[in-house]
Amino acid sequence: MTTVLTSGPNLCVYRSSEMPADARTLDPHAMLDEVFPAVAYYQDTWGSSVDRARLTGFADREAIFGNAISEELKILAAPLSDAEAVVGLENPAKDLVHHGLDALAGWMMNGRP
C-alpha cells in the first residue's frame, strides 16, 4: 500500500508498505494502521492537517475503506476517479481509471504525456 500526502504542488510524505492481504480480504483497520504514521508525520512536520483523501486500488471495497478513513480522520474520502484532475483528463486517461489503472492516470494527471 502506498500513502502519499501533498500540500499544493509539494510531495510531503510518501510511504509504501507491504500489506498482509490483498484488498479483497484486507481489514480496513490494517489500512488505517499504515496511514496513521504518515498522517501524524505530516501534521507534525508541516503543521497542517489532512483535509481529504483519494483512494484507489480497493476495487469493489473502496467505499468500505473510504468510510473507515472518513470516520477516523474526520475528512472527505472519495475515489481517485472523482478528483477534479481526473475529470479534466482526456478520455484515454479516464478509461485507465475505469479499468483499474488509476496509477497510470495519476501519472498523466501530473503532467506526463
Secondary structure as UniProt FT lines:
FT   STRAND          2..7
FT   TURN            8..9
FT   STRAND          10..16
FT   TURN            23..25
FT   HELIX           28..46
FT   STRAND          52..55
FT   HELIX           59..61
FT   HELIX           62..73
FT   STRAND          76..79
FT   HELIX           80..82
FT   HELIX           84..87
FT   HELIX           91..98
FT   TURN            99..100
FT   HELIX           102..109
FT   TURN            110..111
//
